[in-house]
Amino acid sequence: MMFEKVRDIIVDTLSCDADKVTMEASLADDLGADSLDAVELNMALEDNLGVAISDEELANMKTVGDIVNYLEANA
């Protein structure tokens, strides 16, 4: 369930194909996110899911799975 929410937010924020958004997908390599995209994605996640993700934590999130796992543990 959390994956679907995160996937939808990523698709909306990065304007990427939903089929490319998998747990193993790299935000930068597979989805084309740059540092500005990462900030926009962080804000979208916080707004839509009501969580706060620190810059330090965000820097450690390289894959969609990293985001989902963090949110499941901290939401």
Buried (B, 14 or more C-beta within 10 A) or exposed (E): EBBEBBBBBBBEBBEBEEEBBBBEBBBBEBBEBEEEBBEBBBEBBEEBBEEEBEEEBBEEBEBBBBBBBBBEEEE
